[in-house]
Amino acid sequence: MNQDLTQQWLTEIQVLKEQMAGLQHDRNAAWESAQKWRQIYNTEAEQRRTDAQLSQQAIASLKADMHKLQGLEVETLATGTPVTANQQEIEQLKSVEDLQAKLIAVIKERDRLLQALKTEQDNHAQTRNNLTTALGDAIDSLTRERAAGEKDPRGQGDKEMGGQGAS
């Protein structure tokens, strides 16, 4: 009888060890997945920051061009007479047709840039949504793993999870 009880305890200990090893493996896999998603998020965020910086530079350039077209940037010639860059460019145009062609080119360029900006904004919003969802999924998975660790009958699952999370 004592032999049977000892064997039963040894079997139960072995089963618990196997369960603990499985849970530790699952926890490690969840941690690695969370790390991978963090890396992906950081890479994408860096790309978006770069894109935003390039877009801001393009906007600044377009604003400068717009100011030139509006005649806000005034240059002084050697004689001291202020003449806008636009006035100089307009003086080079010899006919109404040249002026119309220049206006059409400027409008087309503006429309193209507006469309490019809209596309970039849409792409940024989609990426942000995708990464937020992925990050939420990773956090949910980690929370489930921690909750499963807290249900460990010996109460050591949470300590092990906390120790791994700090690494």
C-alpha positions, 0 to 999 in steps of 0.5 A, spaced: 500 500 500 505 504 501 509 502 495 502 504 491 502 511 494 509 513 493 508 510 486 502 515 485 506 521 488 512 520 483 507 519 477 503 526 479 510 529 480 512 527 473 506 529 470 506 536 474 513 537 471 511 535 464 506 540 465 510 546 468 515 544 462 510 545 457 507 552 460 514 554 460 515 553 453 509 556 451 511 562 455 517 563 452 514 562 445 509 568 447 515 572 449 519 571 443 513 573 439 512 579 443 519 581 442 518 580 434 512 584 434 516 589 438 521 589 433 516 590 427 513 595 430 519 599 432 522 598 424 515 600 422 515 606 426 522 608 424 520 608 417 514 612 418 518 617 422 522 618 416 517 618 411 514 624 415 520 627 415 521 627 408 514 629 407 515 635 412 521 637 407 517 636 401 511 641 404 516 646 406 519 646 399 512 647 396 510 652 401 516 656 399 514 655 392 507 657 393 510 663 396 514 665 390 508 664 386 504 669 390 510 674 390 512 674 397 519 672 396 522 679 394 529 679 391 533 686 390 537 687 384 544 690 384 540 697 382 536 696 389 529 695 386 525 690 389 523 685 384 519 678 385 521 672 383 514 671 380 515 677 376 521 675 373 518 669 371 512 672 368 516 677 364 519 671 360 513 668 358 511 672 351 504 670 350 497 668 354 498 661 351 505 660 355 502 663 361 496 658 361 501 652 360 505 654 366 499 655 370 496 648 367 503 645 369 503 648 376 496 645 377 497 638 375 503 638 380 499 640 385 494 635 384 499 630 384 502 632 390 496 632 394 494 625 391 501 623 394 500 626 400 493 623 401 496 616 399 501 616 404 496 618 410 492 613 408 497 608 408 500 611 415 493 610 418 492 603 415 499 601 418 498 604 425 491 600 425 495 593 423 500 594 428 496 597 434 492 590 433 498 586 433 500 589 439 494 588 442 494 581 440 501 580 443 499 583 450 492 579 450 497 573 449 502 575 454 496 576 459 493 569 458 500 566 459 500 570 466 493 568 468 495 561 466 501 561 470 497 564 476 493 558 476 499 554 478 497 550 484 504 551 487 504 558 486 510 559 482 508 560 475 507 568 476 514 568 479 517 565 473 513 569 468 516 575 472 523 573 472 523 572 464 519 578 463 525 582 466 530 579 462 
